[in-house]
Amino acid sequence: MLPAMKLLAKWMLSAAALLLVAYIYSGVEVKTFTAALIAALVLGLLNTIVRPVLVVLTLPVTVVTLGLFLFIINALMFWAAAGLLDGFHVRDFVAALIGSLIYSLIGVVIESALESLFSKK
């Protein structure tokens, strides 16, 4: 039960994070909380399935750029999710890069908070 609650909490907070990104940065637009929930789900699926393949395929470039190319991959995942959905829009690639950076920073805070909340003592 606890892992399911953590997953549900992470999904809800990730959707809220997308709304916060849209509020902070005008290059990202989320129409409703439902659209944010779906976008968070799609982002999670893309990051789980597609991102590892891209990381392996672009490993030489990532090594040469000392890992900075991973920011490009994150932006591509963010942009791809926006391209697949109606209620989630990203203006252009630069907006996807900035939006994904903000979303990642908020995601780190969410993950840290959930770890401390759901940690076994």
C-alpha positions in Angstrom: 0.0 0.0 0.0 2.8 2.4 0.9 4.5 2.3 -2.6 1.2 2.9 -4.3 0.5 5.9 -2.1 4.0 7.3 -2.8 3.5 6.8 -6.5 0.1 8.5 -6.4 1.5 11.4 -4.3 4.4 11.8 -6.8 2.0 11.9 -9.7 -0.2 14.5 -8.1 2.8 16.7 -7.1 4.4 16.3 -10.5 1.1 17.6 -12.1 1.2 20.5 -9.6 4.8 21.1 -10.5 3.8 21.4 -14.2 1.2 24.0 -13.2 3.8 25.9 -11.3 6.2 25.8 -14.3 3.4 27.2 -16.4 2.8 29.9 -13.8 6.5 30.9 -13.5 7.4 30.7 -17.1 5.3 32.0 -20.0 6.8 29.6 -22.6 5.0 26.7 -21.0 1.2 26.5 -21.0 -1.0 24.0 -19.1 -4.8 24.5 -19.5 -6.2 22.5 -16.6 -5.2 20.3 -13.7 -6.5 17.3 -15.7 -4.2 18.2 -18.5 -1.3 18.5 -16.0 -2.1 15.1 -14.7 -2.0 13.6 -18.1 1.1 15.5 -19.0 2.9 14.3 -15.9 1.9 10.7 -16.7 3.2 11.1 -20.3 6.4 12.7 -19.1 6.9 9.9 -16.6 6.4 7.3 -19.3 8.7 9.0 -21.8 11.4 9.4 -19.1 11.0 5.7 -18.2 10.9 4.2 -21.7 12.4 6.6 -24.3 15.0 8.6 -22.3 17.2 5.6 -21.4 17.4 4.7 -25.0 18.4 8.2 -26.0 21.0 8.4 -23.2 22.7 5.2 -24.5 22.5 6.3 -28.1 24.0 9.7 -27.4 26.6 8.5 -24.9 29.6 9.7 -26.9 28.1 13.2 -27.2 27.2 13.2 -23.5 30.8 12.3 -22.6 32.3 14.9 -24.8 30.0 17.6 -23.4 30.7 16.4 -19.8 27.0 15.5 -19.3 25.5 18.7 -20.5 23.8 17.0 -23.4 21.5 15.4 -20.9 19.8 18.8 -20.6 19.0 18.6 -24.3 17.6 15.1 -23.8 15.4 16.3 -20.9 14.2 19.2 -23.1 13.4 16.8 -25.9 11.3 14.7 -23.6 9.5 17.8 -22.3 8.9 19.0 -25.8 7.7 15.6 -27.0 5.2 15.3 -24.2 3.8 18.7 -25.2 3.6 17.6 -28.8 1.6 14.6 -27.9 -1.0 16.4 -25.8 -3.6 19.1 -26.3 -3.8 20.8 -22.9 0.0 21.1 -22.5 1.9 23.4 -24.8 5.5 24.5 -25.1 6.3 27.5 -27.3 9.7 26.3 -28.8 12.8 24.3 -28.0 14.3 27.0 -25.8 11.1 27.1 -23.8 11.2 23.3 -23.5 14.8 23.6 -22.2 13.9 26.3 -19.6 10.7 24.5 -18.7 12.4 21.2 -18.2 15.1 22.7 -16.0 12.5 24.3 -13.8 10.4 21.1 -13.7 13.5 19.1 -12.9 14.4 21.4 -10.0 10.9 21.1 -8.6 11.0 17.4 -9.1 14.2 17.1 -7.0 12.4 18.9 -4.2 9.4 16.7 -4.5 11.4 13.5 -4.6 13.4 14.6 -1.5 10.2 15.5 0.4 8.6 12.2 -0.5 11.7 10.2 0.5 11.6 11.8 3.9 7.9 11.4 4.2 7.7 7.7 3.2 11.1 6.6 4.5 11.1 3.5 6.7 12.3 4.2 10.2 
